[in-house]
């Protein structure tokens, strides 16, 4: 059975290119310990299914095998060599984060026959990819620029960063929902803004912390995304990635063409579950907290290890990492946070543990959008007061609304002293935690 027999709608929407990072992003879930036999077996199955691009490497990309990010069982050279040999039809993709990988790593990947190279940066640091994209374009290799932790930037910011990436030579641009934080409306707004800003293919990569990865990917396609990432069985960090063998038939049923044979794709997913992973990803409590906190899903195993040794609640660690806006590559912060939580007096820790800024931020966003009529796409943690439109009059109104809703006293001048929306959320969280008898968050508007 091929994709033509999946019961597609009569309307054909066009083609969506699927990239499969099972052998790269999935590495996070097994501490980067896949063997040559495992890599070869899955690569051959994906190739037989007609998956257009198969991405391989250390979870953090080329050159990332280290004590800090985790030492891989195999070298980059070994991984690329075995997968290149296994692919007859699919193209081989690789991923690199400047700072982990170097120009030398890129040259070695090209020597191994990498067809598609993605350069990733933090969502507001596209400039770091300029030299690497230039090298790839000079070498004639298809080069994409992708933005990590993209929920930390507004649609306008992401559109600007993508335009810069194209200026540096990117032939495709995209965003990663690294923390699994998005809902479909968040994705639609960002992809639409990016689509309007560039004339190259646009990509979306989802994580499933809140169970929204497939829905978010569909929203991306509907907003104009040309490329979608997905992994067999969702193999990946934490709660996992978009599930490949679910996404493809959903797209086909909705009228998009992928060129992938669904029966053979299901076979490949069965091989992945049997051969690559101890168990498929699940959305456990820590995964949900990671998504709510807006923290990179790849931190999960490290957070659990460190929290267990220090005797602290891993959920508290995730929320504190979110408050500090930790990003991929800052694994050392996990130890700092765990030590800080361990030293915090028990009463104080419990008094604030449930009042972390990520939850307060979502409630604050609701007030700013619903009550003060600010644009939802502008209200992101890193947005400044000017960006969201919080002037002196709005600050007075917001202070009144916060007082009425939470029974805390916050002055308008305090709101005006905050640099970002995240700073305002911190202020609200601190006041609520300090309020007499405050042990749990007040219900969100409309909650029972």
N, C-alpha and C positions, 0 to 999 in steps of 0.2 A: 504493500500500500504506500503510495506516495502522497505528497502534500495535496495533490489535486483531488483527493477523495476524502477530505476532512470536513466536507459540508460547508464550503465557503458561501458567503452571501453572493447575490448576483452582482453587486457593485464591486468593481476592482478599484482599489484605492492607489495602487502603485506598488513599488518594490521597497522593502525594508531589508537592509543589510545587517545580518546578525554576526556579532563577534562573540566568540566563546573563550572566556578567560578561565575555564575550569582548571587548567594546569598551571595557572599563575595565581589568581586570586584564591583558588581553592587551597593553595599551599598554606595559607594562614591557619586553616582548620587543623592541619596535621603538623604544625611546627616546621614546615618546609622540608619534610622528610620523604617525599615521594621518590620511588626508585626508578631506574631506567625501564624496567619491565612495566611498571604502572604507567609511566608517561607514554611508552610506545603503545600499549594496549588501548588506552583511551584515544590517543591521537589517531590511530588507525580506524577506530570506530566512528569518530567524529568526521573523519575524511570520507568514509563510506557513506555517511548520511548526507554529505554535501554541505556541511557547515562551511561557510565562506572563509572565515578567519579563525584560526586556533592560536590562542596566545599562551606562551609558556614562560616560566621563570620563577625566581624567588617571589614570594608574595609582595614584597616591596619593590620588586623590579631588579633590573640589572645592577650588579655591584653591591646589592644590599645585604648579602650574607655576612653576618657579623654577630658579635656577642650582644649588641644592643637590639638588633632587629631579629635575631635568631639565625643560627648557622644552618644552612641548607645541607642536606645529605650529599647533594651533587653540586658541582661547580656550574656556573653559567654555561661554560663550553660544553659540558656533558649534557645538560638539559637541551640546549639548542641543537646539538648534533643528533641526538636520538629522535627528537620530534621532527626535525627537517627530513630525516630519512624516512619517517613514517608517513609523511604527507605526500600524496600524489596529486591531489586536486585542490585541497584547501591551501590557503596562504598562511604563512607562519607570522604571528605577531609577537612583539615584545613591548615591554613597558619600562620606562626609566624615570626616576625622580632625581633631578640635579641635586648633588650633595651626597646621595648614595652612589649613583652611577657617574661615570666620567665619559669624556670624549673617547677615551681608549675603549671603554666598555661598548660604546656605540659602534666603533669600528670593528670590534670583534664580532658583535652581533650581525653586522652587515656581511662580514666574511663568512658567517655561517648561513647566509641566505635569508635573513629576516626580510619579509616583504612589506610589513607595516610596522612602523615604530611610533609608539606614543610617548610623548614627553609630558609628564605630569608636574603640576606645581600647585601650591596652595591657591585658593580661589582668587586671591587679590595680588598674586605675585607672578603674573604671566611673563614679566620681564626676565625672569630667571631662565626661561626656555629659549631665549633669543639665539644664543650661540649654538645650542644643540640642534634647533630646527634648521638653522643655516647650514650646518654641516650635513644634515640629512638631505636637504634639498640639493646641495652641491653634488652629493653622491648619487642623486637620482632615486632615492628610496622614498616611498610614500610616508609622509610625516604628519602626525596628528598632534595637536596640543590639547590637553585635557586639564580641567580644574577640579581639584579635590576639595572636600568639605564645603561644597558649594552652597549649602543652606546658610552659611555665614555671610553671604553676600546677596545683595538685592538683584532683581532682574537687570536693572540698568547697569550695575557694576559688572555683572557677568557678561553682558553684551559688550561692554567696553573692553574687558579683558580678552574676549574672543576675537574682537577686531584687531587687537594688538598681536595675538597669536598668528592670525592670518598675515598680518604685515611682516611678521618674522619668517614666514614661509610655510606655515601649517596648511596642509591640504584638507584638513578636517579638524573640527573643534568639538569639545564636549564637556559635560559636567558629570561628576560622580557624586551620588548621594552617599558619601562615605560613612555617614552615621545612621543611615536608614531613618532619617528624620522627616522626610517629605510626605505630604499628602498630594493627591492628583492636582489640585488647584495650584499648589506651589510649583509643581513641575511644569504645568501648562504655561504659567506666567513667564518662567525663566526660558523655556525653550522658544516660546514665541518671540521674546525679546532678542535672543541670540539669532534666531532665524532671520529676523529683520535687519540684523547688523552685519551679517556675513553672507557671502555667496558660495560657501563651501559646505560639504556635508556636516550635519550637526548630530552629535551622539549623546545618548543618555545611558548611565550605568546605575542601576538601583540596588539597594540592600533591603532586606525583608524584615527589619526589626519590628515594624508595626504592621506587618502582614500586607503591605501595600505595594510590593515590588512589581508584580505583574500589572496591577492597575496603574501604577505610576508610569510604567513603560508604555502602556497603551496611551495614556495621556500625552506622553512625549511624542509618540508617533502622530497622534491627532493634531498636535501643535506644530508639527513640521519636522520632527527628528527623522533623519535618514538612516541612522545606525543605532542599534540597540545591543547592549551587552546582556548575556545571560549564561549561567553555568548549569551543568548537569546536576540535577537534584538540588540546585541552589548552592552547591558546594562552595563554601567560603567562610569568611570570618563571622563569628557570633551567630546571629540568626540566619546568616546566609545571604546569597545574592538572588537576583531574579532567576526563577526556575526555568531553564531552557526548554525542557520538553513540555512545559505548560504554556510558556509564552508563544512558541511557534504555532501550535494549533489554534490558539486564541487569535493571533494575528491573521492566520489564514481564514478562520471562520468569519472574521470581520472584513475580509476583502483584500488584505495586503498579501503580496506574494513574497516568499522568502527563498524559494528554490531548494528547500530542505526536505528530504524524504522523512516523513513523520515516523513511519514504522522503524526505520533504521536509527532515527534519533532516539526513539524509545529504547531500542536495543543498547545504544551508547549510554543512555542514562542508567540502565540496569547494570551495565559493566562498571560505570563510575561508582554506583552504590556498593557493588560487590567488591570491587578491587581497590578503590581509592580511599574510602572513608570508613572509620569505625562505625559511624552511624550518620544518617543524613542530618543536616542542620534542623534545629527546632527553635521556635520562638519561646525561649524560657524567660524567667523573670529578669535576669540580668540583661538579656537581649532587648527586652522592652525598655528597661531603664536606660540602656545605652542609646536607643533611638530617641527617647524623650529628652535625654540630656544633651543630645547632639554631639556625641563622642564617637570617634573612629571605631568601627566594629572590630578591627584587628587588635584592639587593646584587650579583648575579653580574656584570653587565656592568661596574659600577664597580670591583669587586674585580679583574677581569681587566685593565682599563685601568691602574689604579694599580699593580698587581703587575708588569705588563709594563714600565712606566716605571721602577720602582724595582729591577727585577731580583730579585724575591723570588718564592717559590713561592706561588701563590694559595691552595693548600690550607692552607699554614701561616697565611695571612691569615684564612681562614675559621675555623680552629680557635681562633685567638687572639681573633677577634671573638666566638666562642661562649664562650670563657673569660670575656670581659668582659661577657657577656650583652647584647650590642648588640641594639637593636630598630629597627624601621622608623623613619626620621626621623633616625637617627644616622649618616648616610652620611659625615659628617666624620671619624668614627672610623677609617674605612678608610685614609685617608691617614696618620693617626697610627700605626696598627698597621704599615703597610708600612714607614714610616720606622724604627720601633722594630726590626722584623725585619732591616732592612738594616744597622742599626748593631750588631746582635748578632753576636758572634764566630761564625765559621762552625762551629767545632766545637761550641760551645754550642747553636747553632741546630739542628744535626742531632741533637744528643743529646736534645733535647726535642721536636723536630718531630713525632715519631710518638707522643709520650706526652702529647698534649694531653688536657685534662680530659674532653671529651665521650666519648671511648672509655673512659677510666678510669671515668667516671660510670656507663656502662652495666654495666661489670663490678662496680662497687661496689653498684649497685642489685641485681644478682643475688645478691651475698653477703647484703645486708640482707634480701632477700625470702626466698631459699632457705635460708640458714643461720640467720639470726636471726628468721625467721618474722614479718617486718614486712609491713604491708599494702602491696601494690604501688602502689595508687592514692595512697598518702601519700608515696611516695618520689619526689619531684620535685626538681630542682636548687635551687629557692628554699625548700624545706621546712626548718624549723628542727629542731634535735635533739628538742625536745619533741614536735613533730608526728609524727615517725616513731617515737618511743619509744626514743631512744638515751639511756638513763640510765647511771649509773656502772658497773653490772654489765654492761650490753650493750657499753659502751665497752671494757671489759677483754677481753670475748670477741671483739669486732671487731678489736682490736689484735692479738690472737693469730692470728686468721684471716688478716689481712693479712700478718703476718710469715711465716706458713707458706706462703701462696700466692705471695708476691712476693719473699720473702727480704730484706725491708727492715724496719728497726726504727722502729715508730711507737708512741708511748706512749699509754695511755688518757687521760691528762690533756690531751694534744695534741688528741685527738678531741673532748674535752669543751669545749675552748676554741674549736672551730669553730662558727660561727654557723649555717651551712646545710649541706645535703648537698653542694652545689657546693664549699664550702670544704674539706670532707673530701676530695673528689675531687682538688682542687688539691694538697692535702698529699700524697696518695698519688702523684700524678703527679710531683711534685717529688722525692720520695724515690726513686721508681723510676728517674727520669732520672739522678739522682746516683749510683745504685748502680754499682759497677765492672762494665764490660762491658755495661751496659744500653743496647742500641741498638734494640730492638723490643719491642713489648708482649708480655707472656706470653699464651698462648692462653686464651681464655675457657673456663670449665668445660665439658667435653664436646667441645671443639674438637679436631680431629685435627692 
